[in-house]
Amino acid sequence: MSTAPIALRAYRLAATALAPAASLLLRTRARRGKEEIARLSERLGRTDLPRPPGQLIWIHGASIGECLSVLPLIHGLLLQPNRNILVTSGTVTSAALMRERLPERAFHQFVPIDTPSAVRRFLDHWRPDAGLFVDSELWPNLLSAASARGIRLALVNGRMSARSFAGWRRAMASARSVLSCFDLCLAQDEASAGRLKLLGAGDVRISGNLKADIQPAPPDPQNLAEHLRAIGERPVLLAASTHPGEDETILPAHDALRREFPDLLTIIVPRHPSRGEEIAMLCGTRAVLRRSQPALPAPDTAVYVADTIGELPLFYMLARFAFIGGSLIPHGGQNPLEAARLERAVLAGPHTENFAGAYESLFAAQGAGRVQSCADIVALARRWLSGCEDARATGLAAARAAAALGGALEVTQQAVETLLAHAAT
């Protein structure tokens, strides 16, 4: 590490200095629901689970979206015998979902905090044959330590937003040092590939977006039937994966549409379910119910807050179209492809750079979808609520566009198998 850029050496020193306080910080986060108290030791690189024999592939994704995107890849990689997969992530919600979704011979651990001591314990115990980092999750100490041990590393489904690129460009030497840890970078699109190359990444290829190959998990039939009975023939305005600052636009849109559709039900699915109570309070005098209480929409319910984990496909099935959150604020937009694959028309705000190619393809196929304001949401929602056939045709166009974006899974799996073959030699 002595040859590392000054900024990375300073980062390592700071991480080392803060390590003694890590346990206290983690316990504080656990009290706020940000960590699992029973699994805090994993964040320090310790575990009671033994390393399984045979080849071990380590896959790291930041949270739910990244972990879900690699589930098909995990299934494909496990077709080979004598192979196990360790999945790490950093959020409580992703851990809960992985417990439900991971197949046999794959298991989840929390990623160690990026201190040299936690990283060393983690790598000493697991000794992975290869590591796949998903999307844009780059931890300097973790990557440099893994690379120094000769672990073959790849960035898969790689994304480098314009904002992240601008930040890394201010520390080009550090960016080059971190990205040089990867033996292979598979980028989602040309823009990300170009930015990764400019920052010093070596073997950069375009694979496409793994999220385009995800087949949405079918909702529980009983839950779907119960919600359909509860909603009946009521029109539905769905706002999916909303962030703070967006519900304040969706709720006035609901009010405006209710003047034309008096029995309108608005369903808000927050990106973070812990915001359920906050959104319910924002509703003010509007009749509101929360899914987590648990409750089904009642005849007089105006706003239904779906503050649970892993049920988004259920709510897509209840609406003709969906507003996709993270797009009215400068967050970059959440993944629109799940809704499109379920034949739901998509609308979103101006900030969609996280999935720029996907949104461009969907909006081109739909002939509409970009909104800038509450008035735009009202106008487009009115059109799709009024015209059932129009909404259905637009949803089918979105599904065709989403299907055309597929293919990343096959490219990624082939590249990873080649990487693993080199790791074994």
C-alpha positions in Angstrom: 0.0 0.0 0.0 3.1 2.3 0.3 2.9 2.9 -3.5 -0.8 3.9 -3.3 -1.8 7.5 -4.0 -1.7 9.9 -1.1 -5.5 10.0 -0.9 -5.8 6.2 -0.6 -3.0 6.1 2.0 -4.9 8.7 4.0 -8.1 6.8 3.7 -6.4 3.6 5.0 -4.9 5.5 7.9 -8.3 7.0 8.8 -10.0 3.6 8.6 -7.4 2.1 10.8 -7.7 4.9 13.4 -11.5 4.6 13.4 -11.5 0.8 13.8 -11.6 0.8 17.6 -14.8 2.7 17.5 -16.4 0.5 14.9 -18.3 -1.7 17.4 -19.9 1.3 19.1 -20.9 2.8 15.7 -22.4 -0.5 14.6 -24.4 -0.9 17.8 -25.7 2.7 17.3 -26.8 1.8 13.8 -28.4 -1.4 15.0 -30.6 0.6 17.4 -31.8 2.6 14.4 -32.6 -0.5 12.5 -29.7 -0.1 10.1 -27.9 -3.3 11.3 -28.8 -6.8 12.5 -27.7 -6.8 16.2 -27.2 -10.6 16.1 -24.9 -10.4 13.1 -22.7 -7.4 14.0 -19.7 -9.6 14.1 -20.0 -10.2 10.4 -19.4 -6.5 9.8 -16.1 -6.9 11.7 -15.1 -9.8 9.4 -16.0 -12.6 11.9 -18.4 -15.4 11.4 -19.4 -18.8 12.8 -20.1 -20.3 9.4 -17.3 -22.6 8.1 -15.9 -22.1 4.6 -17.4 -24.8 2.4 -15.0 -27.1 0.5 -14.4 -26.6 -3.2 -14.5 -23.5 -5.3 -16.0 -20.4 -3.6 -17.2 -17.4 -5.6 -17.7 -14.2 -3.7 -20.3 -11.8 -5.0 -20.9 -8.4 -3.5 -23.8 -6.0 -4.1 -24.6 -2.9 -2.1 -28.3 -3.6 -1.5 -31.6 -5.2 -2.7 -31.4 -4.0 -6.4 -27.8 -5.2 -6.9 -28.4 -8.6 -5.1 -31.6 -9.3 -7.1 -29.8 -8.5 -10.4 -27.3 -11.3 -9.9 -29.7 -14.0 -8.7 -30.0 -15.5 -12.3 -26.2 -15.3 -12.5 -25.9 -17.2 -9.2 -28.3 -19.9 -10.4 -26.2 -20.3 -13.6 -22.9 -20.4 -11.9 -24.1 -23.1 -9.5 -24.8 -25.5 -12.4 -21.2 -26.5 -11.9 -20.7 -29.0 -9.1 -18.3 -28.5 -6.2 -19.0 -24.8 -6.3 -20.4 -22.5 -3.6 -21.3 -18.8 -3.6 -20.9 -16.3 -0.9 -23.1 -13.2 -1.3 -22.3 -10.1 0.7 -24.3 -6.9 1.0 -24.5 -4.0 3.5 -28.2 -3.6 4.2 -30.7 -5.3 6.5 -33.4 -5.4 3.8 -31.0 -7.1 1.3 -30.0 -9.7 3.9 -33.7 -10.5 4.6 -34.4 -10.9 0.9 -31.3 -13.1 0.3 -32.4 -15.4 3.1 -35.6 -16.1 1.1 -34.2 -16.1 -2.5 -30.7 -17.7 -2.4 -30.6 -21.3 -3.8 -28.8 -24.2 -2.2 -25.0 -23.8 -2.0 -25.3 -20.0 -1.9 -25.4 -18.1 1.4 -25.3 -14.5 2.7 -23.0 -12.6 5.0 -22.8 -8.9 5.7 -19.9 -7.2 4.0 -17.1 -6.3 6.4 -16.6 -2.6 7.1 -13.7 -1.2 5.1 -11.1 -1.2 7.8 -7.9 -3.2 7.3 -8.5 -5.4 10.3 -12.1 -6.4 9.3 -11.1 -7.0 5.7 -8.1 -9.2 6.8 -10.3 -11.4 9.0 -12.9 -11.7 6.3 -10.4 -12.7 3.6 -8.5 -15.0 5.9 -11.6 -17.0 6.7 -13.4 -17.2 3.4 -10.4 -17.4 1.0 -12.6 -16.8 -2.2 -11.3 -18.0 -5.5 -12.8 -15.0 -7.3 -14.8 -11.9 -6.4 -17.5 -10.2 -8.4 -18.5 -6.6 -7.4 -21.9 -5.5 -8.7 -22.8 -2.2 -10.2 -20.7 0.6 -8.6 -19.8 -0.6 -5.1 -16.1 0.2 -4.7 -14.4 -0.3 -1.3 -10.7 0.6 -1.6 -9.3 -1.4 1.3 -11.4 -4.5 0.5 -10.5 -4.4 -3.2 -6.8 -3.7 -2.7 -6.5 -6.5 0.0 -8.3 -9.0 -2.2 -6.2 -8.1 -5.3 -3.0 -8.4 -3.2 -3.9 -12.0 -2.3 -4.2 -12.9 -6.0 -8.0 -13.2 -5.9 -9.4 -12.7 -9.4 -11.8 -9.7 -9.4 -14.4 -8.5 -11.8 -16.8 -5.6 -11.8 -20.1 -6.9 -13.2 -23.1 -5.0 -14.4 -20.7 -2.0 -13.9 -22.2 1.5 -13.8 -20.4 4.8 -13.6 -22.8 7.7 -13.5 -21.8 11.2 -14.6 -21.9 12.4 -11.0 -19.6 9.6 -9.8 -17.3 10.1 -12.7 -17.0 13.8 -11.9 -16.1 12.9 -8.3 -13.5 10.3 -9.3 -11.9 12.6 -11.8 -10.9 14.9 -9.0 -8.8 12.0 -7.7 -7.6 10.3 -10.9 -4.7 8.5 -9.2 -6.9 7.0 -6.6 -9.5 6.0 -9.3 -6.8 4.3 -11.3 -5.4 2.5 -8.3 -8.9 1.2 -7.2 -10.0 0.2 -10.7 -6.7 -1.5 -11.4 -7.7 -4.2 -8.8 -10.2 -5.5 -11.3 -9.1 -8.1 -13.9 -12.2 -7.4 -15.8 -14.9 -4.7 -15.9 -18.2 -5.5 -17.5 -20.1 -2.3 -18.1 -23.8 -1.9 -18.5 -23.6 0.6 -21.4 -21.2 2.6 -23.6 -21.3 5.6 -21.4 -20.2 3.7 -18.3 -17.6 1.8 -20.3 -16.1 5.0 -21.6 -16.0 6.6 -18.1 -14.4 3.5 -16.6 -11.7 3.5 -19.3 -11.0 7.2 -18.8 -10.6 6.6 -15.0 -7.9 3.9 -15.7 -9.8 0.6 -15.8 -8.0 -2.1 -17.8 -10.1 -4.8 -19.6 -13.5 -3.0 -20.1 -16.3 -4.7 -22.1 -19.9 -3.8 -22.6 -22.2 -6.6 -21.3 -25.6 -4.9 -21.1 -27.7 -4.6 -17.9 -28.3 -7.8 -15.9 -31.5 -6.2 -14.6 -33.0 -6.5 -18.1 -32.8 -10.3 -17.8 -34.5 -10.5 -14.5 -37.9 -12.3 -14.7 -40.2 -10.7 -12.1 -41.1 -13.1 -9.3 -44.8 -13.8 -9.5 -46.7 -12.4 -6.5 -48.3 -14.7 -4.0 -51.6 -15.8 -5.6 -53.5 -15.4 -2.4 -52.2 -11.9 -1.7 -53.0 -10.9 -5.3 -56.5 -12.3 -5.1 -57.1 -10.5 -1.8 -56.0 -7.2 -3.1 -57.9 -7.5 -6.3 -61.1 -8.2 -4.3 -60.4 -5.3 -2.0 -59.8 -2.8 -4.8 -62.5 -4.1 -7.2 -63.0 -1.8 -10.2 -61.3 1.2 -8.7 -58.7 3.0 -10.8 -55.2 2.9 -9.4 -52.4 5.4 -9.4 -49.1 3.6 -8.5 -46.0 5.3 -7.4 -43.2 2.8 -7.0 -39.9 3.1 -5.1 -40.4 6.7 -4.1 -37.8 8.7 -2.2 -38.2 11.7 0.2 -39.4 14.7 -1.7 -41.4 12.8 -4.3 -44.5 11.8 -2.3 -45.1 15.6 -1.9 -45.6 15.6 -5.7 -47.6 12.4 -5.9 -50.1 13.3 -3.3 -51.2 16.6 -5.0 -51.4 14.6 -8.3 -53.7 12.2 -6.5 -55.9 15.1 -5.3 -56.1 16.5 -8.8 -57.0 13.2 -10.4 -59.6 12.5 -7.7 -61.7 15.3 -9.0 -62.1 13.4 -12.3 -61.9 9.9 -10.8 -63.6 10.1 -7.3 -62.9 6.5 -6.4 -59.2 6.7 -7.3 -56.8 4.6 -5.1 -53.2 5.8 -4.9 -50.7 3.2 -3.9 -47.3 4.5 -2.7 -44.5 1.9 -2.4 -41.5 3.7 -0.7 -38.0 2.7 -1.7 -37.3 2.3 2.0 -40.2 0.7 3.9 -39.2 2.4 7.1 -40.7 5.6 5.6 -44.2 4.2 5.9 -45.2 6.2 9.0 -43.7 9.3 7.5 -45.7 9.0 4.3 -48.9 8.3 6.2 -48.3 11.5 8.1 -47.8 13.4 4.8 -51.3 12.2 3.8 -52.8 14.5 6.3 -56.6 14.3 6.2 -56.6 11.8 3.3 -57.9 8.4 4.3 -54.7 6.3 4.5 -53.9 2.7 5.4 -50.5 0.9 5.6 -49.7 -2.5 4.3 -47.4 -3.2 7.2 -50.1 -2.9 9.9 -51.3 -5.2 8.1 -54.3 -3.9 6.2 -56.0 -4.2 2.8 -57.4 -1.2 1.1 -60.8 -0.4 2.3 -63.6 1.2 0.2 -62.9 4.6 1.6 -59.1 4.3 1.5 -57.6 7.1 -0.6 -53.9 6.3 -0.2 -52.4 2.9 0.5 -48.8 2.9 1.7 -47.2 -0.4 0.7 -44.4 -0.3 3.3 -43.2 -3.9 3.0 -40.2 -5.7 1.4 -40.3 -7.7 -1.8 -43.9 -7.2 -2.8 -43.4 -4.7 -5.7 -44.5 -7.2 -8.4 -47.8 -7.6 -6.5 -48.5 -3.8 -6.7 -47.5 -3.6 -10.4 -50.2 -6.2 -11.0 -52.8 -3.9 -9.5 -52.2 -1.0 -11.8 -52.1 -0.3 -15.5 -49.0 1.9 -15.3 -46.5 3.0 -12.7 -44.5 6.1 -11.8 -41.0 5.0 -11.0 -39.4 6.9 -8.1 -35.9 8.3 -7.6 -36.5 10.3 -10.7 -38.2 13.5 -9.6 -35.2 14.2 -7.3 -31.5 14.1 -8.4 -31.1 10.4 -7.4 -30.9 8.9 -10.8 -34.1 6.9 -11.0 -34.9 3.3 -9.9 -35.1 0.3 -12.1 -38.1 0.6 -14.6 -37.6 -2.8 -16.2 -39.5 -4.9 -13.7 -42.6 -2.9 -14.3 -42.1 -3.0 -18.1 -41.6 -6.8 -18.1 -45.0 -7.1 -16.4 -46.5 -5.1 -19.3 -47.0 -1.9 -17.2 -46.5 1.4 -18.9 -43.8 3.5 -17.2 -43.5 7.2 -16.3 -40.7 8.9 -14.6 -39.2 12.3 -13.8 -36.1 14.0 -15.4 -33.5 12.3 -13.3 -33.0 8.8 -14.8 -29.3 8.6 -15.4 -28.9 5.4 -13.3 -30.8 3.5 -16.1 -30.5 6.0 -18.9 -30.5 3.5 -21.7 -33.4 1.5 -20.3 -35.6 4.7 -19.8 -34.7 6.0 -23.3 -35.7 2.7 -24.9 -39.0 2.4 -22.9 -40.0 6.0 -23.5 -39.2 5.7 -27.3 -41.4 2.5 -27.5 -44.2 4.0 -25.4 -44.2 7.4 -27.2 -44.6 9.0 -23.7 -43.5 8.7 -20.1 -41.2 11.5 -19.3 -42.7 13.9 -16.7 -41.4 17.0 -15.1 -44.0 18.1 -12.7 -47.2 17.3 -10.8 -49.2 18.7 -13.8 -47.3 16.3 -16.2 -48.1 13.3 -14.0 -51.8 14.3 -13.8 -52.0 14.7 -17.6 -50.4 11.4 -18.5 -52.2 9.5 -15.7 -55.5 10.9 -16.8 -54.8 9.6 -20.3 -54.0 6.1 -19.2 -56.7 5.9 -16.6 -59.3 7.0 -19.1 -58.1 4.8 -22.0 -57.9 1.2 -20.9 -56.8 0.0 -24.4 -54.3 2.8 -24.7 -52.7 1.9 -21.3 -52.6 -1.8 -22.3 -51.0 -1.1 -25.7 -48.4 1.1 -24.1 -47.6 -1.6 -21.5 -47.1 -4.1 -24.2 -44.8 -1.7 -26.0 -42.8 -1.3 -22.8 -42.6 -5.1 -22.4 -41.2 -5.5 -25.9 -38.6 -2.8 -25.4 -37.6 -4.4 -22.1 -37.2 -7.8 -23.7 -35.0 -6.3 -26.4 -32.6 -5.1 -23.8 -31.9 -8.6 -22.5 -28.8 -10.7 -23.2 -26.5 -9.5 -20.4 -26.8 -12.7 -18.4 -25.3 -14.9 -21.0 -22.4 -12.5 -21.8 -21.7 -12.1 -18.1 -21.8 -15.7 -17.2 -19.4 -16.6 -20.1 -16.9 -13.9 -19.0 -17.1 -15.0 -15.4 -16.5 -18.6 -16.3 -13.4 -17.6 -18.2 -12.2 -15.5 -15.2 -12.7 -18.6 -13.0 -10.8 -20.8 -15.3 -7.8 -18.4 -15.1 -8.2 -18.3 -11.3 -7.8 -22.1 -11.2 -4.5 -22.1 -13.1 
